[in-house]
Amino acid sequence: MRDKILKNAADLFLNYGFKSITMDDISNHLGISKKTIYQHFDNKTSLVEAVTLHVFENISCGIEDIFSLKKNPIEEIYSIKQFVLENLKDEKSSPQYQLQKYYPKIYSTLKKKQFEVMQECVKDNLTRGIELGLYRHNINIEFISRIYFNSMLVLKDKDLFPLSHFSVITLMDNYLEYHIRGISTPKGLETLNKFITSYQS
């Protein structure tokens, strides 16, 4: 039952937001009593924390699976973007932004976990891109990996990038192209242009 509650609560939170969904909404959606939910979670905050960790672990495992395929580093970046957006419901409710606003302690813990995972993944991607001649050999991997992580966080700032002006997918696509063009060799740019052309078609 705990896993069922987590999965359904995650769907509701990601689609409608952490703030707007109540314990009543979750119990009605599942067709169970609130008492049953409280047998597994002390309160809404503990449920939000568990859901956040659940979603993070699922996405981390999916990213690891993509990395294990050892795709072309540029294709790999876009594959991860697509996977993450699908698992976050295209971030319709701005989950990370809401988490930061209404559950700052949980957000802080999540941010640390995300940083650890992304640093490892991005550094690996950059290293392989250099080895394959797609990224410039003189880029500072440590610097770029940290800029990349923080830029991803900034894209989720709905005050800076309101959904009325910027769709999540457009933001991601524009940033990834910006990132890759900034570090690519001519070979990398050729690969990127081919990928963008096929991706758009």
Number of C-alpha atoms within 10 A of each C-alpha: 10 11 11 10 21 22 14 15 25 23 18 19 23 22 18 16 21 25 16 10 16 15 16 13 14 22 18 12 13 15 9 13 13 15 10 13 22 14 11 15 18 10 12 16 14 14 20 21 18 17 22 21 16 16 17 16 14 12 19 17 11 16 20 13 12 16 18 9 9 12 14 14 22 22 15 17 18 18 15 18 16 14 15 18 16 12 16 20 14 17 21 15 20 22 21 21 22 19 21 16 13 13 17 13 13 18 19 13 13 18 16 11 15 15 15 10 14 18 18 11 17 20 17 16 23 24 16 17 21 21 12 15 14 24 26 19 17 8 15 11 18 12 10 17 21 16 13 17 16 12 13 15 13 14 18 21 16 15 10 10 15 13 16 7 8 14 14 19 14 10 15 19 14 11 16 18 16 11 15 17 16 13 20 22 18 13 13 22 19 13 16 19 13 11 15 15 9 9 9 6 6
